[in-house]
Amino acid sequence: MKRGNQKSNIRMIRSILLMAIPLIIEQLVYQVQSLTDQAFLGNLETEYVSAVGAAQAPYGVTVNFIFGLSTGLVILISQLWGSKNREEIQRYFKSSALYFSLISIAIFIFWMSAARPVLIFFQVDKRIVDYSVSYIQISAGYLFFMGIDIAIQSVLLGMGRTKPIMYAAIIKVVMNILISWVLVFGYLGFPALYVAGAAIGTLVADILACIFLTIYCIIFLRNDFMMWTEWSDVYRIEPFRKVIRLGIPAGLEFLLWHFSNLMLLRFVN
């Protein structure tokens, strides 16, 4: 009996590790992507590094807030996946993809109109504020794709399929390194764009990773995902309300934690 329990525990731990390791790699890859821009720009001018850091901090708060909200979708999808209710998974996916997209676009509009006032509030040095504004406004183009990206990742997490997310993260960091290297320094006939080049590299890498996940789901998860079928009820708000009710505590936790760090950053500035 004890041997049976031990084998069961080993299988359970193995299953957990198989799901967790890709997510650990994905988070490590994300940190590499964040550091890549600063490493390239640090070879040119230290002010460029400061500009990117000043831009990433407040912009990242808004992005992490939306990812925090998506925790509710992960929970609901995992429940539905366990009960093999694929039709409800489709409904939650479609509703979340639409309304997360609307929220992301609203945040895009916010950053396009308020990036400078926000950075000034956080006492960003006037010598670098223009670079920081440029970095945010270029990187914010990803927000047009973020809703569908979050919905897909949440469904994959709820289904326990973490490897595609890891593959997307690897694509993201590789493309970011290549594109940023070309555009920051001005190689292969391109002009040297410095901070703007780093932002473009991040933007393009994020979009390519989102496209990869979308194509992956269409090709390999057609029987489970069903994301390309009937979209007539995409405007239904009730599934998204359930997602938000579960996700708001996590989203606020992200928001409050990072906002406290931003206030410390303001004091330091």
C-alpha positions in Angstrom: 0.0 0.0 0.0 2.8 2.4 0.9 4.6 1.6 -2.4 1.4 2.4 -4.2 1.2 5.8 -2.4 4.8 6.5 -3.2 4.3 5.8 -6.9 1.2 7.9 -6.9 3.1 10.8 -5.2 6.0 10.5 -7.7 3.6 10.6 -10.7 1.9 13.6 -9.2 5.1 15.5 -8.6 6.3 14.6 -12.1 3.1 16.0 -13.6 3.5 19.2 -11.6 7.1 19.6 -12.7 6.2 18.9 -16.3 3.7 21.8 -16.2 5.8 24.1 -14.0 9.2 23.9 -15.7 8.0 25.5 -19.0 6.5 28.4 -16.9 9.7 28.8 -15.0 11.7 29.0 -18.3 9.1 31.4 -19.7 9.6 33.8 -16.7 13.4 33.5 -17.1 13.1 34.2 -20.8 11.0 37.3 -20.0 13.7 38.7 -17.7 16.3 38.1 -20.4 14.1 40.1 -22.9 13.8 42.9 -20.4 17.6 43.0 -19.8 18.5 42.7 -23.5 17.4 46.3 -24.4 19.3 47.7 -21.4 22.4 45.7 -22.2 22.5 46.9 -25.8 21.7 50.6 -24.9 24.2 50.5 -22.1 27.0 50.1 -24.6 26.0 53.4 -26.2 24.9 55.7 -23.5 24.0 55.3 -19.8 21.1 57.8 -20.2 19.4 55.4 -22.6 19.4 52.6 -20.0 17.9 55.0 -17.5 15.2 56.0 -20.0 14.2 52.4 -20.7 14.1 51.6 -17.0 12.0 54.6 -16.3 9.6 53.6 -19.1 9.3 49.9 -18.2 8.4 50.4 -14.6 5.0 52.3 -15.0 4.1 50.7 -18.3 4.7 47.3 -16.8 2.3 48.0 -14.0 -0.7 48.4 -16.4 0.3 45.3 -18.3 0.7 43.2 -15.2 -2.6 44.4 -13.9 -4.4 42.9 -16.9 -2.5 39.7 -16.6 -3.6 39.6 -12.9 -7.2 39.9 -14.0 -6.7 36.9 -16.3 -6.2 34.7 -13.2 -9.9 34.4 -13.0 -10.1 33.0 -16.5 -7.4 30.4 -15.7 -9.4 29.2 -12.7 -12.6 28.9 -14.6 -11.0 27.2 -17.6 -9.3 24.6 -15.3 -12.7 23.8 -13.8 -14.4 23.5 -17.2 -11.5 21.5 -18.6 -11.8 19.0 -15.6 -15.5 18.6 -16.3 -14.8 18.3 -20.1 -17.2 21.2 -20.8 -15.6 22.4 -24.1 -18.5 24.5 -25.2 -18.2 26.7 -22.1 -14.5 27.0 -22.6 -15.2 28.4 -26.0 -17.7 30.9 -24.6 -15.3 32.1 -21.9 -12.5 32.4 -24.3 -14.4 34.5 -26.8 -15.9 36.8 -24.2 -12.5 37.3 -22.5 -10.7 37.8 -25.8 -13.1 40.6 -26.7 -13.3 42.4 -23.4 -9.6 42.1 -22.5 -8.9 43.6 -25.9 -11.2 46.5 -25.1 -9.4 47.1 -21.8 -6.0 46.9 -23.5 -7.0 49.4 -26.2 -8.3 51.8 -23.4 -4.9 51.5 -21.7 -3.2 52.1 -25.1 -5.1 55.3 -25.5 -4.1 56.3 -21.9 -0.4 55.8 -22.6 -0.5 57.6 -25.9 -2.1 60.7 -24.3 -0.7 60.6 -20.7 2.8 59.0 -20.9 4.6 62.3 -20.4 2.5 63.5 -17.5 2.9 60.1 -15.8 6.6 60.1 -16.2 6.9 63.7 -15.0 4.8 62.7 -11.9 7.4 60.1 -11.1 10.1 62.7 -11.4 11.9 61.2 -14.4 14.9 63.3 -15.4 14.0 65.9 -18.1 17.1 64.8 -20.0 15.7 61.3 -20.7 11.9 61.8 -20.5 11.6 62.1 -24.3 13.3 58.8 -24.7 11.1 57.2 -22.1 7.9 58.5 -23.7 9.0 57.2 -27.1 9.8 53.7 -25.6 6.3 53.5 -24.0 4.3 54.7 -26.9 6.0 52.3 -29.3 5.9 49.3 -27.0 2.2 50.1 -26.3 1.3 48.9 -29.8 1.3 45.4 -28.4 -1.8 46.3 -26.4 -3.9 45.9 -29.6 -2.9 42.2 -29.5 -2.8 41.7 -25.8 -6.4 40.7 -25.3 -6.2 37.7 -27.6 -2.8 36.9 -26.2 -4.0 36.8 -22.6 -7.1 34.8 -23.5 -5.1 32.2 -25.3 -2.4 31.9 -22.6 -5.1 31.7 -19.9 -6.9 28.9 -21.7 -3.6 27.0 -22.2 -2.8 27.4 -18.5 -6.2 26.2 -17.5 -5.8 23.1 -19.7 -2.4 22.4 -18.2 -0.7 23.0 -21.6 2.3 25.1 -20.7 4.8 24.1 -23.3 3.4 26.4 -26.1 3.7 29.3 -23.7 7.4 28.4 -23.2 7.9 28.1 -27.0 6.3 31.5 -27.5 8.6 33.1 -24.8 11.7 31.6 -26.5 10.6 33.0 -29.9 10.0 36.4 -28.2 13.4 36.7 -26.6 15.3 35.4 -29.7 13.4 37.9 -32.0 13.8 40.7 -29.5 17.6 40.2 -29.4 17.9 40.0 -33.2 15.7 43.0 -34.0 17.0 45.2 -31.2 20.6 44.4 -32.1 19.9 45.5 -35.7 17.9 48.6 -34.9 19.7 49.9 -31.8 23.1 49.8 -33.4 22.0 50.3 -37.0 23.3 47.1 -38.7 22.3 45.5 -42.0 21.7 48.9 -43.6 19.1 50.1 -41.0 19.6 53.5 -39.3 20.6 53.4 -35.6 17.4 54.1 -33.7 18.8 53.7 -30.2 15.9 53.7 -27.6 13.2 53.6 -30.3 15.0 50.6 -31.9 14.8 48.7 -28.6 11.1 49.5 -28.3 10.4 48.3 -31.9 12.3 45.1 -31.2 10.2 44.5 -28.1 7.0 45.3 -29.9 7.7 43.1 -32.9 8.8 40.2 -30.7 5.7 40.4 -28.6 3.4 40.4 -31.7 5.3 37.4 -33.3 4.9 35.4 -30.0 1.2 36.1 -30.0 0.8 35.1 -33.7 2.7 31.8 -32.9 0.4 30.9 -30.0 -2.7 31.6 -32.2 -1.4 29.4 -35.1 -0.3 26.7 -32.6 -3.8 26.5 -31.1 -5.5 26.4 -34.5 -3.2 23.6 -35.8 -2.7 21.4 -32.7 -5.7 22.1 -30.5 -8.5 22.2 -32.9 -10.5 19.6 -31.1 -10.0 21.2 -27.6 -9.9 24.9 -28.2 -12.6 25.4 -30.9 -11.6 29.1 -31.0 -12.4 29.5 -34.7 -16.0 28.2 -34.6 -19.2 30.3 -34.2 -18.5 33.8 -33.0 -22.0 35.2 -33.0 -22.2 35.3 -29.2 -18.8 36.9 -28.7 -20.4 40.0 -27.2 -21.8 38.1 -24.2 -20.7 39.9 -21.1 -21.7 37.4 -18.4 -18.7 35.0 -18.9 -16.4 37.9 -18.6 -18.1 39.2 -15.4 -17.4 35.9 -13.8 -13.7 36.1 -14.9 -13.4 39.6 -13.5 -15.0 38.7 -10.1 -12.4 36.0 -9.7 -9.5 38.0 -11.2 -9.9 41.4 -9.5 -8.2 40.4 -6.2 -5.2 39.2 -8.1 -5.2 42.2 -10.4 -5.3 44.6 -7.4 -2.6 42.7 -5.7 -0.3 43.2 -8.7 -1.4 46.9 -9.0 -0.8 47.8 -5.3 2.5 45.9 -5.1 3.9 47.5 -8.2 2.5 50.9 -7.4 4.3 50.9 -4.0 7.5 50.2 -5.9 6.7 53.1 -8.3 6.3 55.5 -5.4 9.7 54.4 -4.1 11.1 55.0 -7.6 9.6 58.5 -7.4 11.3 59.2 -4.1 14.6 58.0 -5.5 14.2 60.1 -8.7 
